[in-house]
Amino acid sequence: MRDAAIEAELDHARTRGPVRDIVIPPCPQLLRQLLDATAHGDPEPGVLEAIASADVAMAAALIRQANSPVYGLQTPVATVGQALTVMGVRPAVQLLMGFLTRSALHVHSPVLAHFWETSTRRAIACEHIGRQLYDMDVGLAYTFGLFCHVGMPVLLRAVRGYASTIAEALARKDRTFTQTENANHRTDHAVVGAIVARAWRLPSAVAVAIRLHHDFTCLDDARYSDTVRHLVAMALIADRLVLLHEGVAEPQDWAAHGAACLTHLHIGAAEVDYWLDELHPALDAVRVD
């Protein structure tokens, strides 16, 4: 399978390519525990409560979310266990995953001012699209959406001039975002993000799909797994949903590849318009401290 070839390419880039000098932050121990606990479905509430309680700030974030207007409680909760009961396991896992990832990859930069809000919204949109597909693990879809562009904060922390590259790549019309990255730095956020995913031991399909999420030739290449190709198609549709919600222009790749992604997933344009309305409350509720 081509998935294995991508993994070999990432190994080469990490050991002998331009990425070898880029510092990849280690996966936080609590995130590793969370990923292990959710590897085969939803974890036991007691396991999740132990992970959430191990960090004071994270526990506070969970309790604060449970007490938010989203849940409309008359009596506020005061403990992690109560918060988990109110929120449910899956929303709590998603909040904890986002909190731990942001903490590990925190950056201060105007060019990524809303990065984590957009990443969380992309994850929500990917999960929603995944629910429409019969054979897609929605937890995998959410994880992929959250980590899809994670190479950007890593590059911003590690590579001089990358902030200017982001601004240039967004402005240029004569080449793609990743082409501008490679012209300036001999690598791009898709490669670096996939290496982060592998280093953090995320599912293999997530790492491969992150590597390919701007390479839409994979959609028609049956040597890649169906899961990887579905994730790549979902990413562009999710990005369109999120950017339209945020009042930003459509993704650069949409005009050229949007129709192919819809066709690959057997989705009609009218469905996407309906999803935009359907997802509005969830996307609008995203607030990242």
KATAQUI-V187301 format. One record per pair of residues at least 6 apart in sequence whose ideal C-beta (glycine too) atoms are under 7 Angstrom apart, sorted by sequence separation. I is the first residue (numbers start at 1). J is the second residue. D is the distance in whole Angstrom. If there is no record, write none. Layout:
i=I j=J d=D
i=I j=J d=D
This chain:
i=13 j=19 d=5
i=14 j=20 d=6
i=37 j=43 d=4
i=52 j=58 d=6
i=53 j=59 d=5
i=67 j=73 d=6
i=77 j=83 d=5
i=130 j=136 d=4
i=156 j=162 d=5
i=181 j=187 d=7
i=182 j=188 d=5
i=212 j=218 d=5
i=218 j=224 d=5
i=243 j=249 d=7
i=52 j=59 d=5
i=131 j=138 d=6
i=155 j=162 d=5
i=156 j=163 d=6
i=181 j=188 d=4
i=243 j=250 d=6
i=262 j=269 d=7
i=84 j=92 d=5
i=130 j=138 d=4
i=169 j=177 d=4
i=172 j=180 d=6
i=181 j=189 d=6
i=243 j=251 d=6
i=67 j=76 d=5
i=77 j=86 d=6
i=197 j=206 d=5
i=198 j=207 d=5
i=37 j=47 d=5
i=52 j=62 d=5
i=67 j=77 d=6
i=178 j=188 d=4
i=197 j=207 d=4
i=219 j=229 d=5
i=240 j=250 d=6
i=37 j=48 d=7
i=66 j=77 d=5
i=127 j=138 d=5
i=130 j=141 d=3
i=169 j=180 d=4
i=218 j=229 d=6
i=240 j=251 d=6
i=129 j=141 d=7
i=168 j=180 d=6
i=169 j=181 d=6
i=178 j=190 d=6
i=239 j=251 d=5
i=73 j=86 d=7
i=194 j=207 d=5
i=197 j=210 d=5
i=219 j=232 d=7
i=37 j=51 d=7
i=63 j=77 d=6
i=102 j=116 d=5
i=127 j=141 d=5
i=218 j=232 d=6
i=219 j=233 d=6
i=240 j=254 d=5
i=71 j=86 d=5
i=126 j=141 d=4
i=127 j=142 d=4
i=165 j=180 d=6
i=236 j=251 d=6
i=126 j=142 d=6
i=165 j=181 d=6
i=194 j=210 d=4
i=212 j=228 d=7
i=216 j=232 d=7
i=34 j=51 d=5
i=63 j=80 d=7
i=66 j=83 d=4
i=193 j=210 d=5
i=194 j=211 d=4
i=236 j=253 d=6
i=33 j=51 d=5
i=62 j=80 d=6
i=126 j=144 d=6
i=127 j=145 d=7
i=236 j=254 d=7
i=240 j=258 d=7
i=123 j=142 d=5
i=126 j=145 d=3
i=165 j=184 d=5
i=209 j=228 d=5
i=213 j=232 d=5
i=63 j=83 d=5
i=66 j=86 d=4
i=125 j=145 d=7
i=165 j=185 d=7
i=190 j=210 d=6
i=191 j=211 d=6
i=205 j=225 d=6
i=208 j=228 d=5
i=212 j=232 d=5
i=30 j=51 d=6
i=59 j=80 d=5
i=62 j=83 d=5
i=66 j=87 d=5
i=190 j=211 d=5
i=236 j=257 d=6
i=65 j=87 d=7
i=98 j=120 d=6
i=123 j=145 d=4
i=205 j=227 d=5
i=209 j=231 d=4
i=213 j=235 d=5
i=236 j=258 d=6
i=122 j=145 d=4
i=123 j=146 d=4
i=161 j=184 d=7
i=162 j=185 d=7
i=190 j=213 d=6
i=205 j=228 d=5
i=209 j=232 d=5
i=30 j=54 d=6
i=190 j=214 d=6
i=237 j=261 d=6
i=30 j=55 d=6
i=236 j=261 d=5
i=237 j=262 d=7
i=120 j=146 d=7
i=122 j=148 d=6
i=159 j=185 d=6
i=205 j=231 d=7
i=53 j=80 d=5
i=119 j=146 d=6
i=52 j=80 d=5
i=233 j=261 d=4
i=62 j=92 d=6
i=65 j=95 d=6
i=119 j=149 d=6
i=49 j=80 d=5
i=233 j=264 d=4
i=234 j=265 d=7
i=241 j=272 d=7
i=245 j=276 d=7
i=49 j=81 d=5
i=233 j=265 d=5
i=244 j=276 d=6
i=62 j=95 d=6
i=61 j=95 d=7
i=155 j=189 d=6
i=241 j=275 d=6
i=49 j=84 d=6
i=229 j=264 d=7
i=230 j=265 d=7
i=237 j=272 d=6
i=241 j=276 d=6
i=245 j=280 d=7
i=48 j=84 d=6
i=178 j=214 d=5
i=115 j=152 d=7
i=152 j=189 d=5
i=155 j=192 d=6
i=58 j=96 d=6
i=61 j=99 d=6
i=115 j=153 d=7
i=151 j=189 d=3
i=154 j=192 d=5
i=176 j=214 d=7
i=241 j=279 d=6
i=245 j=283 d=5
i=45 j=84 d=6
i=151 j=190 d=6
i=214 j=253 d=7
i=112 j=152 d=6
i=149 j=189 d=6
i=151 j=191 d=7
i=48 j=89 d=6
i=58 j=99 d=5
i=112 j=153 d=6
i=151 j=192 d=3
i=216 j=257 d=4
i=219 j=260 d=6
i=242 j=283 d=7
i=151 j=193 d=3
i=154 j=196 d=6
i=150 j=193 d=5
i=45 j=89 d=7
i=48 j=92 d=6
i=52 j=96 d=6
i=112 j=156 d=6
i=149 j=193 d=6
i=216 j=260 d=6
i=48 j=93 d=7
i=51 j=96 d=7
i=101 j=146 d=7
i=105 j=150 d=7
i=148 j=193 d=7
i=151 j=196 d=7
i=219 j=264 d=5
i=43 j=89 d=7
i=107 j=153 d=5
i=147 j=193 d=7
i=150 j=196 d=5
i=42 j=89 d=5
i=109 j=156 d=6
i=42 j=90 d=6
i=94 j=142 d=6
i=98 j=146 d=6
i=105 j=153 d=4
i=97 j=146 d=7
i=105 j=154 d=6
i=107 j=156 d=5
i=107 j=157 d=6
i=147 j=197 d=6
i=111 j=163 d=5
i=109 j=163 d=6
i=38 j=93 d=6
i=111 j=166 d=5
i=147 j=202 d=7
i=111 j=167 d=6
i=34 j=93 d=7
i=143 j=202 d=6
i=147 j=206 d=6
i=34 j=96 d=6
i=144 j=206 d=5
i=148 j=210 d=6
i=34 j=97 d=6
i=140 j=203 d=6
i=143 j=206 d=6
i=147 j=210 d=6
i=140 j=205 d=7
i=144 j=209 d=6
i=148 j=213 d=6
i=31 j=97 d=7
i=34 j=100 d=7
i=140 j=206 d=7
i=31 j=100 d=4
i=30 j=100 d=6
i=31 j=101 d=7
i=28 j=100 d=5
i=28 j=103 d=7
i=177 j=252 d=6
i=28 j=104 d=5
i=176 j=252 d=6
i=25 j=104 d=5
i=25 j=105 d=6
i=144 j=231 d=5
i=148 j=235 d=6
i=141 j=231 d=7
i=141 j=234 d=6
i=145 j=238 d=6
i=136 j=230 d=6
i=133 j=230 d=6
i=38 j=139 d=6
i=130 j=234 d=7
i=129 j=234 d=5
i=126 j=234 d=5
i=129 j=237 d=6
i=126 j=235 d=7
i=129 j=238 d=6
i=126 j=238 d=5
i=125 j=238 d=4
i=122 j=238 d=5
i=125 j=241 d=5
i=122 j=239 d=6
i=125 j=242 d=6
i=122 j=242 d=5
i=121 j=242 d=4
i=118 j=242 d=6
i=121 j=245 d=7
i=118 j=246 d=7
i=24 j=154 d=7
i=22 j=154 d=7
i=133 j=265 d=7
i=23 j=158 d=5
i=22 j=158 d=5
i=22 j=159 d=7
i=128 j=275 d=6
i=128 j=279 d=6
i=125 j=279 d=6
i=124 j=279 d=7
i=124 j=282 d=5
i=124 j=283 d=6
i=121 j=283 d=5
i=121 j=286 d=5
i=120 j=286 d=5
i=18 j=186 d=4
i=19 j=187 d=5
i=120 j=288 d=6
i=18 j=187 d=5
i=117 j=286 d=5
i=22 j=192 d=6
i=24 j=195 d=6
i=117 j=288 d=5
i=19 j=191 d=6
i=24 j=196 d=6
i=27 j=199 d=7
i=116 j=288 d=4
i=19 j=192 d=6
i=27 j=200 d=4
i=27 j=201 d=7
i=24 j=199 d=5
i=19 j=195 d=6
i=13 j=191 d=6
i=14 j=195 d=5
i=13 j=195 d=7
i=10 j=194 d=6
i=10 j=195 d=6
i=102 j=288 d=7
i=10 j=198 d=6
i=7 j=204 d=7
i=3 j=204 d=7
i=7 j=208 d=7
i=10 j=211 d=7
i=6 j=208 d=5
i=3 j=208 d=5
i=6 j=211 d=5
i=6 j=212 d=7
i=70 j=285 d=6
i=2 j=221 d=6
i=2 j=223 d=4
i=3 j=224 d=6
i=1 j=223 d=6
i=2 j=224 d=5
i=3 j=225 d=5
i=1 j=224 d=7
i=1 j=225 d=6
i=3 j=228 d=6
